[in-house]
Amino acid sequence: MTPDPLGERLTRDLALLAARVDAPPPPLELLERRALGVGAPPREVLGRPGRRAGLGMAAALAGVAAAVAIALVAVPRDGGTDTVASSAAAPAVGPSALAAPATATRAFAVASAGAILGAGGTILSSTAPAGEPRWSSDGRLLAFQDATADSIHVVAADGSGEQVAWRGRIHAFAWSNAGPDLLAVEPDDGGLAIVSPDGHVRWVLPPGVAVESAAWRGADLSWTTEAPRAWIGVLPAGGVPVTLGPWPAPGADLILATWVGTDHLLAWVAGGGRDESQGLQLDDIGVNGTQITGADPLATTLVATTWVVPGPAGTPGAEQVLLVAGSGDLPWQDKQVERCDLVTDACSPLVDLGAAAVTLDPAWSPDGTRVAFVEAPAWGPPLTGTVADWYPTRRLWVVGADGDSPGPVPGASAGAAAPAWSADGEAIDYSTAAAVERIAAAGGTPAVVLASLTGGQGGAGPDGYGKGPWRSVAAWAPAA
C-alpha cells in the first residue's frame, strides 16, 4: 500500500481538532468512509435548490459547532477499485477539429454530444452523458458531473487517469481557487465536504446541516447556512473553522458569489419573500479578520457567479468587480455590465448603450486595462421569439477598463458567448452555439478551434432563463 500524505494529514486533523475543543475524537468507525459510499437519496436537482425540508436552524447551529471536532478520516486507496476506465478507451464520439489557429488557444473543455471534449476534439470523459466541466486552479485537472448529478469525476487535462471523486446526489461543487487542488462538495441532503481528486473526504459540516452556499477564498473554504438566521463560516487552510457571525437580518439567506481579496465577500441576499429568479441584491460584505464590519449594496443581479468577475490581482482593477446588473429573469432585457469600485462601493455602467441593447459576459484582460464583453439588442416586451432566435444577435465587443473606445471586434462570429483572453492579452477566445473560436483582440479572421458542437437547447436554455442557452459553451482553463 502506497503512502497517502493527504490521508495521514486528515487523520492527524481529527485528533488536533478534537483537542482544540476539549472533546474526545469521534469513534473511528463512524468516520471511516469514502466519497463513493456517501450520498443522498435520488431527488430532482435544480440549478440552485431552495430550502430543504426538515433541515432547521438547530441542525445548522449544531453543525457549525460540530465542524470543529469532526473530520472524515481518509481511507487509504485499496488498489483503485473506484478508478474509471481512462478516456483513451472511450468510443470516438463527438465532433472533429478544424484547422488549428495561428496561435494556440487557451485550454478548454465543452460538453457536447454527451462527452466532455477538449482542443482537437480530444475526449476527456469516459462517462456519457457528462456535463458541467470545471478546471482546477492550476489547469492540471478537470472535474465534471455525470448527467444525473450522481457523481463527480476528475481527469487530467490530457484525458488520462479518470477517477470518481464523489458518488452521491449534489447540488453544487467547486475547485479551490488556490492550491492545493481540492473540491468543495455540497451534497443534496445537506452538509459540506472537502474532497481530494482521488476521493478522500473531510466533512466541514456534517450531513444534514442546511448549507445555503459555499465559496473559496484561495485555499480557505467559506459557507453560509440557511435562514431563519444565516451564519457565515470560514475554514482556513489546514486550520479550525471560524464563525464570522450571524447575518443581522433574520429570515434572510446569503448566497455567496465570490471573495475579492481577503476582506470583501460578495453575496446575494435572498429569502424574506425575495424572488431569486428576478434577481437579488448583491452586497459587498466587509470582513476584518473574523468580524463582519458591515455590508453595502452594489446592484441587483441574477444569481450567476460567471457574471460577477473580480479584477485581476496586482492590476488597477484589483479592487474592482464587473457584474451584469439588472432585474428580471431574461438576459435580453434590462441587463448591462457595470464596474463597481469596492473601496467606494459605487457602480457605473461600463458602456452605456441605452435601453436598446444589453451587455453581458464580461472578461478582464490579464493586465486589467481592457474588458471583453457581449453586446446584443434588447428584446421586448412583448417577446417575438425564443432565446434560440435571439442568441445569434450577440456580438463580441472590447472596451478600455475605464470605458474608453468601446466597439465590436471586427470579424468575430455572431452568437458570441463566454469570452476569455489569452495570457498575453493579444487574442480572445469565445464560444458560439456550435463552435469554439479565437480572434485577435484587434479583430481579423477568427480561427475555428473546434466545430460541429451540439447542445443547443432552444427555448429558455438549460438554466430556465437563457443565461446559458447552449451546453457547448467553453469552460476555460486558467490562463498560463
C-alpha positions in Angstrom: 0.0 0.0 0.0 1.5 3.3 -1.0 1.8 6.1 1.5 -1.1 8.6 1.4 0.1 12.0 2.7 -3.4 13.6 2.5 -4.9 10.7 4.4 -2.2 11.0 7.1 -2.8 14.7 7.4 -6.5 14.4 7.7 -6.1 11.6 10.3 -3.9 13.9 12.3 -6.5 16.7 11.9 -9.1 14.5 13.7 -7.2 14.4 17.0 -6.0 18.0 16.5 -9.4 19.5 16.0 -10.9 17.5 18.9 -8.1 18.6 21.2 -8.8 22.3 20.4 -12.4 22.0 21.5 -11.5 19.8 24.5 -13.6 16.9 23.2 -12.7 13.3 22.5 -12.4 12.3 18.9 -15.5 10.6 17.4 -15.3 6.8 17.1 -13.1 5.9 14.2 -15.6 3.5 12.7 -18.1 6.4 12.3 -15.6 8.4 10.4 -14.0 6.0 8.0 -16.0 6.4 4.8 -15.1 7.0 1.2 -16.8 9.6 -1.0 -18.1 6.6 -3.0 -20.1 5.5 0.0 -21.6 8.8 0.9 -24.6 10.0 -1.0 -28.1 11.3 -0.7 -31.3 9.6 -1.9 -32.1 10.4 -5.5 -34.1 13.6 -6.0 -34.5 16.1 -8.7 -31.6 18.5 -9.0 -32.2 22.2 -9.6 -29.9 24.9 -10.8 -29.7 26.1 -7.2 -32.1 24.4 -4.8 -34.4 26.1 -2.4 -34.6 25.3 1.2 -34.5 21.6 2.1 -37.5 20.3 4.1 -36.7 19.2 7.6 -33.3 20.9 7.9 -33.8 23.6 10.6 -31.6 26.2 12.2 -31.0 23.9 15.2 -29.2 21.5 12.9 -27.3 24.3 11.3 -26.0 25.6 14.6 -25.1 22.1 15.8 -23.2 21.6 12.6 -21.2 24.8 13.0 -20.1 23.6 16.4 -19.5 20.0 15.3 -17.3 21.2 12.4 -14.6 22.0 14.9 -14.5 18.4 16.1 -15.4 16.3 13.1 -13.1 15.5 10.2 -13.7 12.5 7.9 -10.6 10.2 8.0 -9.3 9.4 4.6 -9.2 5.7 3.9 -6.0 4.6 2.0 -6.6 3.5 -1.5 -7.3 -0.1 -1.9 -5.9 -0.9 -5.3 -8.0 1.6 -7.3 -11.5 0.0 -7.1 -13.0 3.4 -7.7 -11.0 4.1 -10.8 -12.9 4.6 -14.0 -11.6 3.4 -17.4 -9.3 6.0 -19.0 -10.9 8.2 -21.6 -8.4 6.9 -24.0 -10.6 3.8 -24.3 -13.8 5.8 -24.8 -15.7 5.5 -28.0 -14.8 8.0 -30.7 -17.9 10.3 -30.4 -18.2 14.0 -30.8 -17.0 16.5 -33.5 -13.7 16.7 -35.1 -11.4 19.7 -35.0 -11.0 22.0 -38.0 -7.8 23.9 -38.9 -5.7 24.8 -35.9 -5.4 28.6 -35.2 -2.3 30.5 -35.8 -1.7 30.7 -32.1 -2.7 28.2 -29.5 -6.0 28.7 -27.8 -6.4 28.5 -24.0 -7.1 25.0 -22.9 -10.8 24.4 -22.6 -13.5 21.8 -22.1 -17.0 21.7 -23.6 -19.9 19.3 -23.1 -21.1 18.1 -26.4 -22.9 15.0 -27.7 -22.8 13.5 -24.2 -19.0 13.8 -24.0 -16.5 16.3 -22.5 -14.3 17.5 -25.3 -11.0 19.4 -25.3 -9.0 21.1 -28.1 -8.7 18.9 -31.2 -11.8 17.0 -30.3 -10.0 15.1 -27.6 -12.5 13.2 -25.4 -11.8 13.9 -21.8 -14.5 11.7 -20.3 -15.4 8.1 -20.3 -18.8 8.8 -18.7 -21.7 9.6 -21.1 -23.6 11.7 -20.9 -21.5 14.1 -18.9 -21.5 17.8 -18.3 -20.5 20.8 -16.1 -16.8 20.7 -16.8 -14.7 22.8 -14.3 -10.9 23.3 -14.2 -8.7 23.2 -11.1 -6.9 26.4 -10.3 -3.7 25.3 -11.9 -5.3 23.9 -15.0 -3.9 20.4 -14.4 -7.2 18.7 -13.6 -10.8 18.8 -14.9 -13.8 17.8 -12.8 -17.2 17.1 -14.4 -20.6 15.5 -13.4 -22.5 12.7 -14.9 -25.7 13.9 -16.4 -27.8 12.8 -13.4 -25.6 14.7 -10.9 -25.0 11.4 -9.1 -21.2 11.5 -9.3 -18.2 13.8 -9.8 -15.3 12.6 -11.9 -11.8 14.1 -12.1 -9.5 13.6 -15.0 -6.1 15.0 -16.1 -6.0 17.8 -18.6 -4.9 15.3 -21.3 -7.8 13.0 -20.6 -5.9 10.4 -18.6 -6.4 8.9 -15.2 -10.1 9.5 -14.8 -11.4 8.7 -11.3 -14.7 9.0 -9.4 -14.1 11.6 -6.7 -17.6 11.6 -5.3 -20.7 9.4 -5.7 -23.9 10.8 -4.4 -26.5 13.5 -5.2 -25.2 17.0 -5.0 -26.4 20.5 -5.9 -23.0 22.3 -6.1 -19.3 21.7 -6.4 -16.3 23.9 -6.9 -12.5 23.8 -7.0 -10.4 25.7 -4.6 -9.1 28.8 -6.3 -5.6 28.4 -5.0 -3.6 25.2 -4.2 -3.9 22.5 -3.2 -6.4 21.2 -5.7 -9.4 20.3 -3.6 -13.2 20.3 -4.4 -15.9 21.7 -2.2 -19.0 19.5 -2.5 -22.5 20.4 -1.2 -24.4 17.2 -1.0 -28.1 17.3 -1.8 -29.1 16.2 1.7 -27.0 18.9 3.4 -23.5 19.2 4.9 -20.3 20.4 3.3 -17.3 18.3 2.3 -13.8 18.9 1.0 -12.8 16.2 -1.4 -9.4 15.4 -2.9 -9.3 14.4 -6.6 -8.8 10.7 -5.6 -11.9 10.7 -3.4 -10.6 11.4 0.2 -13.2 13.3 2.1 -13.2 15.7 5.1 -16.5 16.9 6.4 -16.5 20.6 7.2 -20.2 20.4 8.2 -21.8 17.0 8.7 -24.6 15.6 6.6 -28.0 17.1 7.4 -26.7 20.6 8.1 -28.7 23.1 5.9 -25.9 24.7 3.8 -27.1 27.5 1.6 -23.9 28.1 -0.4 -20.1 27.9 -0.3 -17.2 29.7 -1.9 -13.4 29.5 -1.8 -11.1 32.3 -0.7 -7.9 31.0 -2.0 -7.4 27.7 -0.2 -9.9 28.8 2.6 -13.4 27.5 2.3 -16.3 29.7 3.4 -20.0 28.9 3.6 -23.4 30.1 4.7 -26.2 28.2 6.5 -29.8 28.7 5.7 -32.3 31.0 7.4 -34.1 31.7 9.7 -30.7 33.1 10.8 -27.9 32.8 8.3 -24.4 32.1 9.6 -21.1 32.7 7.8 -18.2 30.4 8.4 -14.7 30.1 7.1 -12.3 27.1 7.3 -8.8 28.4 6.9 -6.5 26.0 5.0 -5.2 23.5 7.5 -6.9 25.2 10.4 -10.0 25.3 12.5 -13.4 26.7 11.3 -14.1 30.3 12.3 -17.6 31.7 12.6 -17.8 35.3 11.2 -21.2 35.6 12.8 -24.9 35.5 12.0 -26.3 37.8 9.3 -28.0 40.6 11.1 -31.3 40.4 9.2 -33.4 37.5 10.4 -35.1 35.5 7.7 -32.5 36.3 5.1 -30.3 33.8 3.2 -26.9 34.7 1.8 -25.8 33.1 -1.4 -22.0 33.5 -1.8 -20.8 34.8 -5.1 -17.0 35.4 -4.7 -14.3 36.8 -2.5 -12.3 39.8 -3.7 -9.0 39.7 -1.8 -9.4 38.7 1.8 -11.7 41.3 3.1 -14.5 41.7 0.5 -17.1 38.9 0.4 -19.7 39.4 -2.3 -23.0 37.7 -1.6 -26.7 37.8 -2.8 -29.3 38.5 -0.1 -32.2 36.0 -0.6 -35.2 34.9 1.4 -37.8 37.2 3.0 -40.1 36.9 0.1 -37.5 37.9 -2.5 -37.9 36.2 -5.9 -34.5 34.8 -6.8 -35.5 34.3 -10.5 -36.0 38.0 -10.8 -32.6 38.9 -9.5 -31.3 39.7 -6.0 -29.4 42.4 -4.3 -25.6 41.8 -4.3 -23.9 43.0 -1.2 -20.2 43.8 -0.5 -19.7 42.3 3.0 -16.7 43.7 4.7 -14.6 41.2 6.7 -11.9 42.2 9.1 -10.2 39.0 10.4 -13.1 37.1 12.0 -15.5 40.0 12.2 -18.2 41.3 9.8 -17.6 45.1 9.6 -20.6 45.9 7.5 -22.3 45.5 4.2 -23.0 47.8 1.3 -25.4 47.0 -1.7 -23.8 47.0 -5.1 -26.6 46.2 -7.6 -29.4 43.9 -8.4 -28.2 41.0 -10.5 -29.3 37.5 -11.4 -27.7 34.7 -9.3 -24.9 33.8 -11.8 -21.4 33.6 -10.5 -20.0 33.9 -14.0 -21.5 37.4 -14.1 -19.6 38.6 -11.0 -15.9 39.0 -12.1 -13.2 40.4 -9.8 -10.4 42.3 -11.4 -7.0 40.6 -11.8 -4.8 40.7 -8.8 -1.9 43.2 -9.0 -3.6 45.4 -11.6 -5.5 48.6 -11.4 -8.7 46.6 -11.3 -7.7 44.5 -8.3 -10.3 46.2 -6.1 -13.0 46.4 -8.7 -15.5 43.9 -9.9 -17.5 43.6 -13.2 -21.1 42.4 -12.9 -24.1 42.1 -15.1 -26.7 44.3 -13.3 -30.4 44.4 -13.8 -33.6 42.8 -12.6 -35.9 40.3 -14.4 -35.2 36.8 -15.4 -34.4 37.3 -19.1 -30.9 38.2 -20.3 -32.2 40.2 -23.3 -34.0 42.7 -21.1 -32.6 45.3 -18.7 -29.0 43.9 -18.4 -25.8 45.9 -18.5 -22.2 45.3 -17.4 -21.3 47.6 -14.5 -17.9 48.3 -13.0 -18.0 48.5 -9.2 -15.3 50.0 -7.0 -15.1 48.1 -3.8 -13.4 50.9 -2.0 -16.3 53.2 -2.5 -19.0 50.6 -3.4 -20.0 52.8 -6.3 -21.1 51.1 -9.6 -21.5 52.6 -13.0 -22.2 51.2 -16.5 -19.0 50.1 -18.2 -20.6 51.2 -21.6 -23.9 52.9 -21.7 -25.6 51.8 -24.9 -29.1 52.8 -23.8 -32.2 50.7 -23.5 -32.0 49.3 -27.0 -29.1 47.0 -26.1 -27.9 44.7 -23.3 -24.3 43.9 -22.3 -23.3 40.5 -20.9 -20.4 38.1 -20.2 -17.6 40.5 -19.0 -14.0 39.3 -19.0 -11.0 41.3 -17.8 -7.8 41.4 -19.9 -4.8 39.9 -17.9 -3.4 43.4 -17.2 -6.7 44.8 -16.2 -6.7 47.6 -18.8 -9.4 46.2 -21.1 -12.7 44.3 -20.9 -14.2 41.9 -23.4 -18.0 41.5 -23.3 -21.0 40.5 -25.3 -23.4 43.1 -26.8 -26.9 42.2 -28.1 -30.1 44.0 -28.9 -32.7 44.2 -26.2 -35.9 42.4 -26.9 -39.4 43.2 -25.9 -41.7 43.1 -24.2 -43.6 41.8 -25.9 -41.3 38.9 -27.0 -41.5 37.9 -30.6 -39.3 34.7 -30.5 -37.2 32.5 -28.3 -33.7 32.6 -27.0 -32.7 30.5 -30.0 -33.7 33.4 -32.2 -32.0 36.0 -30.1 -28.7 34.2 -29.5 -27.2 34.8 -33.0 -27.6 38.6 -32.5 -24.9 38.6 -29.8 -21.6 40.3 -30.8 -18.1 40.3 -29.2 -17.0 43.8 -28.0 -13.9 45.2 -26.4 -13.6 48.4 -24.3 -11.0 50.1 -22.1 -11.4 49.3 -18.4 -12.2 53.0 -17.9 -14.9 52.9 -20.6 -12.9 54.3 -23.4 -13.2 53.3 -27.1 -15.9 50.7 -26.9 -16.7 48.8 -30.1 -17.2 45.4 -31.7 -14.3 43.2 -32.6 -14.1 43.3 -36.4 -14.6 39.8 -37.9 -15.8 38.0 -34.8 -18.5 35.5 -35.4 -22.1 36.1 -34.5 -23.6 34.5 -31.4 -20.6 35.1 -29.2 -20.5 33.9 -25.6 -18.1 33.5 -22.7 -15.1 35.4 -24.0 -11.7 34.7 -22.4 -8.4 36.5 -23.0 -5.2 34.8 -24.0 -2.4 35.0 -21.4 -0.6 37.7 -23.4 -3.7 39.8 -24.0 -3.3 39.6 -27.7 -6.2 37.3 -28.6 -9.7 36.5 -27.3 -11.3 33.0 -27.3 -15.0 32.7 -27.3 -17.9 30.2 -27.9 -20.7 30.3 -30.3 -23.7 27.9 -30.3 -21.7 25.4 -32.3 -18.0 26.2 -32.1 -15.0 27.4 -30.1 -13.1 30.2 -31.9 -10.1 32.5 -31.4 -9.6 36.0 -32.8 -7.0 38.8 -32.4 -8.2 41.3 -29.9 -7.9 44.0 -32.6 -10.0 41.9 -35.0 -9.4 39.8 -38.1 -10.4 36.4 -39.3 -11.4 34.1 -36.5 -9.7 30.7 -36.2 -12.1 27.8 -35.6 -10.6 25.7 -32.8 -13.5 23.2 -32.5 -16.6 23.0 -34.6 -19.8 21.0 -35.0 -20.6 21.2 -31.3 -24.1 20.1 -30.2 -26.1 21.1 -27.1 -28.4 23.9 -28.3 -31.5 23.7 -26.1 -33.7 26.3 -27.7 -36.5 27.8 -25.6 -35.0 29.3 -22.4 -32.0 27.1 -22.2 -31.0 24.6 -19.5 -31.0 27.1 -16.7 -34.5 28.2 -17.5 -33.7 31.8 -18.1 -31.4 31.8 -21.1 -28.2 32.8 -19.3 -26.5 29.8 -20.8 -28.7 28.5 -23.6 -26.1 26.2 -25.0 -24.3 23.4 -23.2 -21.5 23.7 -25.7 -20.0 26.8 -24.1 -16.3 26.5 -23.3 -15.1 26.2 -19.7 -11.7 27.9 -20.0 -8.7 26.6 -18.1 -6.8 29.2 -16.1 -4.5 31.3 -18.4 -0.9 30.3 -18.2 
